[in-house]
Amino acid sequence: MHNTVEVFSLFTDFDVSLFKAGKHFKLYEKFGAHHLEKEERKGTYFAVWAPNARSVSVIGDFNGWNPHLHHLYIRWDASGIWEGFIPDVPLGANYKYLIKTATGENLEKGDPFALVWETPPKTASKVGTTWYEWKDQDWMEKRHLHNGLDRPISVYELHLGSWMRDPEHPDHLLSYGQIADKLVPYIKEAGFTHVEFMPIMEHPYYPSWGYQVTGYFAASARYGPPQELMYLIEQLHRNDIGVFLDWVPSHFPGDAHGLYRFDGSHLYEHQDPRQGYHPDWSSYIFNYGRNEVRAFLISNAIFWLDRFHADGLRVDAVASMLYLDYSRNAGEWIPNEYGGRENLEAVSFLKELNEAVYANFADVQTIAEESTAWPGVSRPTFTGGLGFGMKWMMGWMHDTLNYFKQDPVYRKYNHQQITFSTVYAFHENFMLPLSHDEVVHGKHSLIYKMPGDEWQRFANLRALYLYMFTHSGTKLLFMGGEFGQTAEWDYNQSLDWHLLNFPPHEGLFRFVKDLNNLYKTQPALYEKSFSPEGFEWVELGDHENSVLVYYRKGRSEKDDLVVILNLTPVVRYYYRIGLPHKGTYEVLLNSDDKVYFGSGINCEPIKAEPYHWMNKAYSAKFTLPPLSGLVLKRTR
């Protein structure tokens, strides 16, 4: 081992100028640890940004963690980049940066651009690689057909460590590869079009669910090497299943080996805690006004789309980024230059993020978790929007769950809760989420939010799902919801898969499969999902009976669907429904069918009469099963 660092750089002057301007979006090709060959000698090139450091050395298992042996060189161009080539440092070597600060502190920091980290609770970075021979070319070439806003997008959200575990060893996490063998056939059977992984970037604190990231460029070593995650994504792609990743540019933890006070200064975060400290999560807020930080974050977004073939990013906690007073009392925040509460630097960053993502990957989606009425979140930046592809419809989620929690006898007094969402449904490209946040911290599982006895709980949940899947917008359902997980979600244990042995749960799973299939095969449910032309209320005023009727429309009249919801446990006989056209209407899906654990009240095909009703020229009388939803289509 030669205890010397050789002068070497992967940066051109143009790279450095782009980095300083905040416009270099592939920094992972330059920063970090790169195992390579220099003058026929193998070793590793290291590069790190630490502009306020007095010195930076690489310490690791290859030099006995000795801070005096491998000092990096500071570049001459005032970029703050320290770099150098160390011969004979192999792939897999553990390392950190020993940063001597301007005040003389010695900080041991992990590499912000490390591709691999040690398995937590260990905290060293590893010399790694993301080389992989991908076999998902077919998917990548045609994924625009799966990810378009006029296509069905039904997302299964899951947490890798608690979706499934080995029953023999419930304390052990399955690897990415083991999960692939179980997850791919399951998603294919259940019929979801996409999965969304809660954050799989490296994080030291497991109970954070992955939302406190330290290793932004590394797949968590808890589940195996990055190539195994690539295999998991590849297998999903080869079965026509897209992959969205949760991404967290809103805050980061204060762990000693992480980004906080990286070179002894507030490098990545704001110095003033009124701008730089997040009270909700005891974490730190990125300084979006700093060019190099913007380039770091946008490069990270591009990295997961580039190296891991992700099909989209669900961006966490966007509301906390947009407002300077988010979760703060008066006097605890600093207004913007105009005296307002909008975080103008974050707004600018989000616009640039979306422009960069779509410029590089036109066939992916960015999805904002944003809970306020900020205008234009999913509108193009050239019209003043933030540029996201979609936005979570949090208002729909809250109103819908509050409505369904009520005993049906009281629903007539709260009818507007279930109809109000369509007032603003087309202001954004909305995704309807029933996410992990709704089934933790004493909120109960979805099935136990429903009122009534066992039969009524399952009937209510099936009706809710039918309403969700026939409402305008794309869909997201958290794991366990598809079969009626009874316990709240616990990040530290598997879902209760044995429940599928019981008829109510097996029936619910069968219903979700059929619902996904209906959604994917009926153009009226997705072709105009973000346009008011795709939705029409027929009956929204029958609060006394808690009955709703609406049409979903595709590009062709022949694809139109009629949706009827009866949200009380009373059978409605001879209920007349206005119909759009003459002809015979058949039930495509009945949530009350016996195969779903329903009561089995079925509707036969019925012919429309030339009888004016509900402002329609045709109508027919139907029997509406209790606590149910029906989807009808004209067949002839």
Secondary structure by P-SEA (a helix, b strand, c coil): ccccccccccccaaaaaaaaacccccccccccccccccccbbbbbbbbbbcccccccccccccccccccbbbbbbcccccccccccccccccbbbbbbcccccccccccccccccccccccccccccccccccccccccccccccccccccbbbbbbbcccccccccccccccccaaaaaaccaaaaaaacccbbbbccccccccccccccccccccccccccccaaaaaaaaaaaaaacbbbbbbbbccccccccccccccccccccccccccccccccccbbbcccccaaaaaaaaaaaaaaaaccccccccccaaaaaaccccccccccccccccccccaaaaaaaaaaaaaaaaaacccbbbbbbccccccccccccccccccccbbbaaaaaaaaaaaaaccccccccccccccccccccccccccccccccccccccccccccccccaaaaaaaaaaaaaaaaaccccccccccccccccccccccccccccccccaaaaaaaaaaaaaaaaaaccccccccccccccccccccccccccbbbbbbbccccccbbbbbbbccccccccbbbbbccccbbbbcccccccccccccccccbbbbcccccccccbbbbbbccccbbbbbbbcc
